[in-house]
């Protein structure tokens, strides 16, 4: 798991099998996301809730074997445990898997977007 501390707070990195992104912000309780050259918009194409999520940084492209996946999510620095679907483990590194569906369908996200 990669955690990066910045001047604006702590960022927690998450992954899916194809890309890695760092999410923070008021929704996860770590303050506003500063707009920098590394800031990106992650577009989630949910059939009922189309959304764009502002991410602090895209860390790169990674591929994981199915055997590297575990349904046990590691502890996180920000309050996002309920949105994790497990983690990929490679050696000593752990890459938490953020469930965008869980985020988008949560009451907290709907209230934050209102």
DSSP file (Angstrom, degrees, kcal/mol; ACC not computed):
  #  RESIDUE AA STRUCTURE BP1 BP2  ACC     N-H-->O    O-->H-N    N-H-->O    O-->H-N    TCO  KAPPA ALPHA  PHI   PSI    X-CA   Y-CA   Z-CA
    1    1 A X              0   0    0      0, 0.0     2,-0.5     0, 0.0    94,-0.2   0.000 360.0 360.0 360.0 135.8    0.0    0.0    0.0
    2    2 A X        -     0   0    0     11,-0.2    11,-1.8    92,-0.1     2,-0.4  -0.909 360.0-178.5-107.9 125.3    1.4    3.4   -0.9
    3    3 A X  E     -A   12   0A   0     -2,-0.5     2,-0.5     9,-0.2     9,-0.2  -0.987   5.2-167.7-122.5 131.3    0.6    6.3    1.4
    4    4 A X  E     -A   11   0A   0      7,-1.8     7,-2.7    -2,-0.4     2,-0.5  -0.976   9.8-149.7-123.2 126.0    1.9    9.8    0.5
    5    5 A X  E     +A   10   0A   0     -2,-0.5     2,-0.2     5,-0.2     5,-0.2  -0.817  21.8 178.6 -94.6 129.2    1.9   12.7    2.9
    6    6 A X  E >   -A    9   0A   0      3,-3.2     3,-1.3    -2,-0.5    -2,-0.0  -0.697  46.2 -97.4-119.3 174.7    1.5   16.1    1.3
    7    7 A X  T 3  S+     0   0    0      1,-0.3     3,-0.1    -2,-0.2    -2,-0.0   0.757 123.7  50.8 -63.3 -24.7    1.2   19.6    2.8
    8    8 A X  T 3  S-     0   0    0      1,-0.3     2,-0.3    23,-0.0    -1,-0.3   0.453 125.3 -74.7 -94.4  -1.6   -2.6   19.4    2.5
    9    9 A X  E <   -A    6   0A   0     -3,-1.3    -3,-3.2    22,-0.0     2,-0.4  -0.950  66.6 -40.0 142.9-164.2   -3.0   16.1    4.3
   10   10 A X  E     -A    5   0A   0     -2,-0.3     2,-0.4    -5,-0.2    -5,-0.2  -0.857  45.1-155.4-106.0 135.5   -2.5   12.4    3.8
   11   11 A X  E     -A    4   0A   0     -7,-2.7    -7,-1.8    -2,-0.4     2,-0.5  -0.899   2.8-155.1-110.1 139.1   -3.4   10.7    0.5
   12   12 A X  E     -AB   3  23A   0     11,-1.1    11,-1.5    -2,-0.4     2,-0.3  -0.945  13.0-139.6-113.2 130.3   -4.2    7.0    0.3
   13   13 A X  E     - B   0  22A   0    -11,-1.8    83,-0.5    -2,-0.5     2,-0.3  -0.697  20.1-175.7 -94.2 146.6   -3.7    5.2   -3.0
   14   14 A X  E     - B   0  21A   0      7,-2.5     7,-1.8    -2,-0.3     2,-0.3  -0.829   4.4-159.7-130.7 166.7   -6.1    2.6   -4.3
   15   15 A X  E     -cB  97  20A   0     81,-3.0    83,-0.9    -2,-0.3     2,-0.3  -0.961  17.6-164.8-144.1 160.5   -6.1    0.3   -7.3
   16   16 A X        -     0   0    0      3,-2.0     3,-0.4    -2,-0.3    46,-0.2  -0.824  56.7 -86.0-128.2 176.2   -8.1   -1.7   -9.7
   17   17 A X  S    S+     0   0    0     -2,-0.3    47,-0.3     1,-0.2     3,-0.1   0.695 124.4  36.3 -59.6 -16.2   -6.4   -4.3  -11.9
   18   18 A X  S    S+     0   0    0      1,-0.2    44,-0.3    45,-0.1     2,-0.3   0.699 119.7  14.1-112.5 -21.8   -5.7   -1.7  -14.6
   19   19 A X        -     0   0    0     -3,-0.4    -3,-2.0    42,-0.2     2,-0.4  -0.979  55.8-137.1-151.6 162.6   -4.8    1.6  -13.0
   20   20 A X  E     +BD  15  60A   0     40,-1.6    39,-1.3    -2,-0.3    40,-0.8  -0.974  24.1 175.1-123.3 137.4   -3.8    3.2   -9.7
   21   21 A X  E     -BD  14  58A   0     -7,-1.8    -7,-2.5    -2,-0.4     2,-0.6  -0.986  26.8-131.1-141.3 151.0   -5.2    6.5   -8.5
   22   22 A X  E     -BD  13  57A   0     35,-3.1    34,-2.1    -2,-0.3    35,-0.9  -0.909  26.5-171.0-104.6 121.1   -4.8    8.5   -5.3
   23   23 A X  E     +B   12   0A   0    -11,-1.5   -11,-1.1    -2,-0.6     2,-0.2  -0.896  21.5 133.9-111.6 139.3   -8.1    9.7   -3.8
   24   24 A X        +     0   0    0     30,-0.4     3,-0.2    -2,-0.4     9,-0.2  -0.713  16.7 114.5-150.2-151.8   -8.5   12.2   -1.0
   25   25 A X  S >>>S-     0   0    0     -2,-0.2     5,-2.2     7,-0.2     3,-0.6  -0.421  80.3 -51.7 108.5 176.9  -10.7   15.1   -0.4
   26   26 A X  G >45S+     0   0    0      1,-0.2     3,-0.6     3,-0.2    -1,-0.2   0.811 125.7  64.5 -63.5 -31.2  -13.5   16.2    1.8
   27   27 A X  G 345S+     0   0    0      1,-0.3    -1,-0.2    -3,-0.2    -2,-0.1   0.891 111.4  36.2 -60.4 -39.9  -15.6   13.1    1.0
   28   28 A X  G <45S-     0   0    0     -3,-0.6    51,-1.1     3,-0.2    -1,-0.3   0.397 119.7-109.0 -95.7   2.2  -12.9   10.8    2.6
   29   29 A X  T <<5S+     0   0    0     -3,-0.6    -3,-0.2    -4,-0.6    -2,-0.1   0.665  88.4 107.9  88.3  17.0  -12.1   13.3    5.4
   30   30 A X  S   <S-     0   0    0     -5,-2.2    -4,-0.2     1,-0.4    -5,-0.1   0.113  82.3-100.4-116.3  24.2   -8.6   14.5    4.4
   31   31 A X        -     0   0    0     -6,-0.4    -1,-0.4    -7,-0.1    -3,-0.2  -0.221  60.6 -32.2  91.1 179.3   -9.4   18.1    3.1
   32   32 A X        -     0   0    0     -7,-0.3     2,-0.6    -6,-0.1    -7,-0.2  -0.397  61.1-113.5 -75.6 151.5   -9.8   19.6   -0.3
   33   33 A X        -     0   0    0     -9,-0.2     2,-0.2    -2,-0.1    -1,-0.1  -0.749  30.1-131.8 -85.4 120.4   -7.9   18.2   -3.3
   34   34 A X        -     0   0    0     -2,-0.6     2,-0.8     1,-0.1     5,-0.0  -0.497  18.5-121.1 -71.9 141.0   -5.5   20.8   -4.5
   35   35 A X        +     0   0    0     -2,-0.2     2,-0.2     3,-0.1    -1,-0.1  -0.744  52.3 148.6 -84.6 114.3   -5.5   21.4   -8.3
   36   36 A X    >   -     0   0    0     -2,-0.8     3,-0.8    20,-0.1    -3,-0.0  -0.709  65.5 -86.3-132.0-177.8   -2.1   20.6   -9.6
   37   37 A X  T 3  S+     0   0    0      1,-0.2    -2,-0.0    -2,-0.2    20,-0.0   0.741 127.9  52.2 -64.6 -21.8   -0.5   19.2  -12.8
   38   38 A X  T 3  S+     0   0    0     18,-0.1    20,-0.4    19,-0.1    -1,-0.2   0.597  82.4 110.6 -91.1 -12.6   -1.1   15.7  -11.3
   39   39 A X    <   +     0   0    0     -3,-0.8     2,-0.3    18,-0.1    17,-0.2  -0.396  45.6 177.8 -66.7 137.0   -4.8   16.1  -10.6
   40   40 A X  E     -E   55   0B   0     15,-2.3    15,-3.1    -2,-0.1     2,-0.5  -0.905  30.0-122.8-135.1 163.3   -7.1   14.1  -12.8
   41   41 A X  E     -E   54   0B   0     -2,-0.3     2,-0.7    13,-0.2    13,-0.2  -0.956  19.8-154.6-108.3 122.9  -10.8   13.3  -13.2
   42   42 A X  E     -E   53   0B   0     11,-3.4    11,-3.1    -2,-0.5     2,-0.5  -0.879  13.9-146.8 -96.4 115.5  -11.7    9.7  -13.0
   43   43 A X  E     -E   52   0B   0     -2,-0.7     2,-0.6     9,-0.2     9,-0.2  -0.735   9.1-162.2 -90.2 125.7  -15.0    9.2  -14.9
   44   44 A X  E     -E   51   0B   0      7,-3.1     7,-2.0    -2,-0.5     2,-1.2  -0.938   5.1-157.9-108.6 118.9  -17.3    6.5  -13.5
   45   45 A X  E     +E   50   0B   0     -2,-0.6     2,-0.3     5,-0.2     5,-0.2  -0.570  24.9 165.5 -98.7  70.1  -19.9    5.3  -16.0
   46   46 A X        -     0   0    0     -2,-1.2    -2,-0.1     3,-0.6    55,-0.0  -0.681  42.4-127.7 -82.8 137.7  -22.5    3.9  -13.6
   47   47 A X  S    S+     0   0    0     -2,-0.3     3,-0.2     1,-0.2    -1,-0.1   0.792 105.6  23.9 -62.0 -27.7  -25.8    3.4  -15.4
   48   48 A X  S    S+     0   0    0      1,-0.2     2,-0.3    -3,-0.0    -1,-0.2   0.651 129.2  40.2-108.5 -20.5  -27.8    5.4  -12.8
   49   49 A X        -     0   0    0      2,-0.0    -3,-0.6     0, 0.0     2,-0.2  -0.679  66.3-171.6-133.0  78.9  -25.2    7.7  -11.3
   50   50 A X  E     +E   45   0B   0     -2,-0.3     2,-0.3    -3,-0.2    -5,-0.2  -0.546  24.3 164.2 -69.9 134.9  -22.7    9.1  -13.9
   51   51 A X  E     -E   44   0B   0     -7,-2.0    -7,-3.1    -2,-0.2     2,-0.5  -0.991  37.8-142.2-151.6 155.3  -20.0   10.9  -12.0
   52   52 A X  E     -E   43   0B   0     -2,-0.3     2,-0.5    -9,-0.2    -9,-0.2  -0.992  20.5-157.0-118.1 126.8  -16.5   12.3  -12.2
   53   53 A X  E     -E   42   0B   0    -11,-3.1   -11,-3.4    -2,-0.5     2,-0.5  -0.899  14.4-132.5-107.4 128.9  -14.2   11.9   -9.2
   54   54 A X  E     -E   41   0B   0     -2,-0.5   -30,-0.4   -13,-0.2     2,-0.4  -0.686  26.7-167.3 -79.8 122.3  -11.3   14.3   -8.7
   55   55 A X  E     -E   40   0B   0    -15,-3.1   -15,-2.3    -2,-0.5   -32,-0.2  -0.890  23.6-138.4-113.8 144.7   -8.2   12.3   -7.9
   56   56 A X  S    S-     0   0    0    -34,-2.1     2,-0.3    -2,-0.4   -33,-0.1   0.857  80.5 -13.1 -66.2 -35.9   -4.9   13.8   -6.6
   57   57 A X  E     -D   22   0A   0    -35,-0.9   -35,-3.1   -18,-0.1     2,-0.6  -0.981  52.7-129.7-166.5 146.8   -2.7   11.7   -8.8
   58   58 A X  E     -D   21   0A   0    -20,-0.4   -37,-0.3    -2,-0.3     3,-0.1  -0.950  20.8-163.7-103.3 122.4   -2.6    8.7  -11.1
   59   59 A X  E     -     0   0A   0    -39,-1.3     2,-0.2    -2,-0.6   -38,-0.1   0.572  46.1 -89.7 -88.5  -9.8    0.3    6.5  -10.0
   60   60 A X  E     -D   20   0A   0    -40,-0.8   -40,-1.6     2,-0.1     2,-0.5  -0.742  49.3 -52.4 131.1-178.7    0.6    4.4  -13.2
   61   61 A X        +     0   0    0     -2,-0.2     2,-0.4   -42,-0.2   -42,-0.2  -0.836  51.3 174.5-101.3 128.4   -0.6    1.3  -14.9
   62   62 A X        -     0   0    0     -2,-0.5     2,-0.4   -44,-0.3   -46,-0.1  -0.985  17.0-157.1-134.2 145.1   -0.3   -2.0  -13.0
   63   63 A X        -     0   0    0     -2,-0.4     2,-0.4   -45,-0.0   -45,-0.1  -0.970  12.4-167.8-119.7 140.0   -1.5   -5.5  -13.8
   64   64 A X        -     0   0    0     -2,-0.4     2,-0.2   -47,-0.3    26,-0.0  -0.949  20.9-121.4-126.3 146.4   -2.1   -8.1  -11.1
   65   65 A X    >   -     0   0    0     -2,-0.4     3,-1.8     1,-0.1     4,-0.3  -0.543  28.8-116.9 -78.5 151.8   -2.6  -11.9  -11.3
   66   66 A X  G >  S+     0   0    0      1,-0.3     3,-1.5    -2,-0.2    -1,-0.1   0.826 115.2  63.2 -58.4 -30.7   -5.9  -13.2   -9.9
   67   67 A X  G 3  S+     0   0    0      1,-0.3    -1,-0.3    21,-0.0    22,-0.0   0.671  93.8  62.2 -69.8 -15.9   -3.8  -15.1   -7.4
   68   68 A X  G <  S+     0   0    0     -3,-1.8    21,-3.0    20,-0.1     2,-0.3   0.524  85.5  99.2 -85.4  -5.9   -2.5  -11.8   -5.9
   69   69 A X  E <   -F   88   0C   0     -3,-1.5     2,-0.4    -4,-0.3    19,-0.2  -0.627  48.2-178.6 -87.1 140.1   -6.0  -10.8   -4.9
   70   70 A X  E     -F   87   0C   0     17,-2.7    17,-2.7    -2,-0.3    -2,-0.0  -0.996  28.9-140.7-132.3 139.2   -7.3  -11.1   -1.3
   71   71 A X  S    S+     0   0    0     -2,-0.4     2,-0.7    15,-0.2    17,-0.1   0.576  80.4  96.0 -73.8  -8.6  -10.8  -10.2   -0.2
   72   72 A X        -     0   0    0     15,-0.2     2,-0.3    14,-0.0    -2,-0.1  -0.750  69.4-148.0 -86.1 117.5   -9.2   -8.9    3.1
   73   73 A X        -     0   0    0     -2,-0.7    14,-0.1    11,-0.1     3,-0.1  -0.652  14.8-123.7 -84.8 139.5   -8.7   -5.1    2.8
   74   74 A X        -     0   0    0     -2,-0.3    12,-0.1    12,-0.2    -1,-0.1  -0.358  38.1 -85.8 -75.1 161.6   -5.7   -3.7    4.7
   75   75 A X        -     0   0    0     -2,-0.1     2,-0.3     1,-0.1    -1,-0.1  -0.372  50.1-149.0 -64.0 148.7   -6.2   -0.9    7.2
   76   76 A X        -     0   0    0      2,-0.1     5,-0.1     1,-0.1    -1,-0.1  -0.770  20.8-132.7-120.4 165.1   -6.2    2.6    5.7
   77   77 A X  S    S+     0   0    0     -2,-0.3     2,-0.2     2,-0.0    -1,-0.1   0.834  92.7  50.9 -83.5 -36.2   -5.2    6.1    6.8
   78   78 A X  S    S-     0   0    0      1,-0.0     2,-2.2   -48,-0.0     3,-0.3  -0.617 103.0 -93.6-101.4 163.6   -8.4    7.8    5.6
   79   79 A X  S    S+     0   0    0    -51,-1.1    -2,-0.0    -2,-0.2    -1,-0.0  -0.447  87.3 109.2 -78.9  73.9  -12.0    6.7    6.4
   80   80 A X    >   +     0   0    0     -2,-2.2     3,-2.4     1,-0.1     4,-0.3   0.292  28.0 116.2-130.6   8.7  -12.7    4.5    3.4
   81   81 A X  G >  S+     0   0    0     -3,-0.3     3,-1.5     1,-0.3    -8,-0.1   0.840  75.2  59.1 -51.5 -38.3  -12.7    0.9    4.8
   82   82 A X  G 3  S+     0   0    0      1,-0.3    -1,-0.3     3,-0.0    -2,-0.1   0.640 104.2  52.3 -69.3 -12.1  -16.4    0.5    3.8
   83   83 A X  G <  S+     0   0    0     -3,-2.4    16,-3.2    19,-0.0     2,-0.3   0.378  87.0 103.4-102.5   3.0  -15.5    1.2    0.2
   84   84 A X  E <   - G   0  98C   0     -3,-1.5    14,-0.2    -4,-0.3   -11,-0.1  -0.686  47.4-169.7 -92.4 140.2  -12.7   -1.3   -0.2
   85   85 A X  E     -     0   0C   0     12,-2.9     2,-0.3    -2,-0.3    13,-0.1   0.178  61.3 -74.3-109.1  14.2  -13.3   -4.6   -2.0
   86   86 A X  E     -     0   0C   0     11,-0.4    11,-2.6   -12,-0.1    -1,-0.3  -0.916  54.8 -93.2 128.1-156.7  -10.0   -6.3   -0.9
   87   87 A X  E     -FG  70  96C   0    -17,-2.7   -17,-2.7    -2,-0.3     2,-0.5  -0.991  14.2-124.0-158.7 153.6   -6.4   -5.8   -2.0
   88   88 A X  E     -FG  69  95C   0      7,-2.3     7,-3.0    -2,-0.3     2,-0.5  -0.885  29.1-157.7 -98.4 135.5   -3.8   -7.0   -4.3
   89   89 A X  E     + G   0  94C   0    -21,-3.0     2,-0.4    -2,-0.5     5,-0.2  -0.963  18.3 170.8-120.2 127.3   -0.6   -8.2   -2.6
   90   90 A X  E >   - G   0  93C   0      3,-2.1     3,-1.9    -2,-0.5     2,-0.1  -0.922  67.4 -50.9-135.3 107.9    2.7   -8.4   -4.3
   91   91 A X  T 3  S-     0   0    0     -2,-0.4    -1,-0.0     1,-0.3     0, 0.0  -0.437 121.8 -19.7  61.9-133.9    5.6   -9.1   -2.0
   92   92 A X  T 3  S+     0   0    0     -2,-0.1    -1,-0.3    -3,-0.1     2,-0.2   0.593 119.1  96.6 -81.4  -8.6    5.5   -6.6    0.9
   93   93 A X  E <   -G   90   0C   0     -3,-1.9    -3,-2.1     2,-0.0     2,-0.4  -0.582  53.8-165.5 -85.7 143.4    3.3   -4.2   -1.0
   94   94 A X  E     -G   89   0C   0     -2,-0.2     2,-0.6    -5,-0.2    -5,-0.2  -0.997   3.4-165.0-125.1 132.0   -0.5   -4.0   -0.7
   95   95 A X  E     -G   88   0C   0     -7,-3.0    -7,-2.3    -2,-0.4   -81,-0.1  -0.903  18.5-141.2-118.3 100.5   -2.7   -2.2   -3.2
   96   96 A X  E     -G   87   0C   0     -2,-0.6   -81,-3.0   -83,-0.5     2,-0.7  -0.275  12.3-132.1 -60.6 145.0   -6.2   -1.7   -1.8
   97   97 A X  E     -c   15   0C   0    -11,-2.6   -12,-2.9   -83,-0.2     2,-0.5  -0.894  15.3-150.6-102.9 115.6   -9.1   -2.1   -4.3
   98   98 A X  E     -G   84   0C   0    -83,-0.9     2,-1.0    -2,-0.7   -14,-0.2  -0.742   9.1-140.2 -86.3 126.1  -11.6    0.8   -4.2
   99   99 A X     >  -     0   0    0    -16,-3.2     4,-2.0    -2,-0.5     5,-0.1  -0.765  14.3-170.7 -86.9 103.1  -15.1   -0.3   -5.2
  100  100 A X  H  > S+     0   0    0     -2,-1.0     4,-3.1     1,-0.2     5,-0.2   0.855  87.3  57.8 -62.4 -33.6  -16.4    2.7   -7.3
  101  101 A X  H  > S+     0   0    0      1,-0.2     4,-2.3     2,-0.2    -1,-0.2   0.929 105.9  48.7 -61.4 -44.7  -19.8    1.1   -7.2
  102  102 A X  H  4 S+     0   0    0      2,-0.2     4,-0.4   -19,-0.2    -2,-0.2   0.892 114.1  46.9 -62.7 -39.2  -19.8    1.1   -3.4
  103  103 A X  H >< S+     0   0    0     -4,-2.0     3,-1.2   -20,-0.2     6,-0.3   0.967 115.0  44.4 -65.2 -52.8  -18.7    4.8   -3.4
  104  104 A X  H 3< S+     0   0    0     -4,-3.1    -2,-0.2     1,-0.3    -1,-0.2   0.823 116.0  46.3 -65.0 -32.7  -21.3    5.9   -6.0
  105  105 A X  T 3< S+     0   0    0     -4,-2.3    -1,-0.3    -5,-0.2    -2,-0.2   0.428  89.8 110.2 -91.6   2.0  -24.2    4.0   -4.5
  106  106 A X  S <> S-     0   0    0     -3,-1.2     4,-1.8    -4,-0.4     5,-0.1  -0.464  71.5-132.1 -78.2 149.3  -23.5    5.1   -0.9
  107  107 A X  H  > S+     0   0    0      1,-0.2     4,-2.5     2,-0.2     5,-0.2   0.878 107.9  59.1 -62.6 -39.2  -25.7    7.5    0.9
  108  108 A X  H  > S+     0   0    0      1,-0.2     4,-2.1     2,-0.2    -1,-0.2   0.883 105.5  48.1 -60.7 -39.3  -22.7    9.6    1.9
  109  109 A X  H  > S+     0   0    0     -6,-0.3     4,-2.1     2,-0.2    -1,-0.2   0.916 111.1  50.5 -67.8 -42.5  -21.8   10.1   -1.7
  110  110 A X  H  X S+     0   0    0     -4,-1.8     4,-0.8     1,-0.2    -2,-0.2   0.894 112.9  46.6 -61.7 -40.0  -25.3   11.2   -2.6
  111  111 A X  H  < S+     0   0    0     -4,-2.5     3,-0.3     1,-0.2    -1,-0.2   0.864 111.3  51.3 -70.7 -35.9  -25.4   13.6    0.2
  112  112 A X  H  < S+     0   0    0     -4,-2.1    -2,-0.2     1,-0.2    -1,-0.2   0.849 110.6  49.4 -68.2 -33.6  -22.0   15.0   -0.6
  113  113 A X  H  <        0   0    0     -4,-2.1    -1,-0.2     1,-0.2    -2,-0.2   0.651 360.0 360.0 -79.7 -15.5  -23.0   15.6   -4.2
  114  114 A X     <        0   0    0     -4,-0.8    -1,-0.2    -3,-0.3    -2,-0.1   0.492 360.0 360.0 -73.8 360.0  -26.3   17.3   -3.2
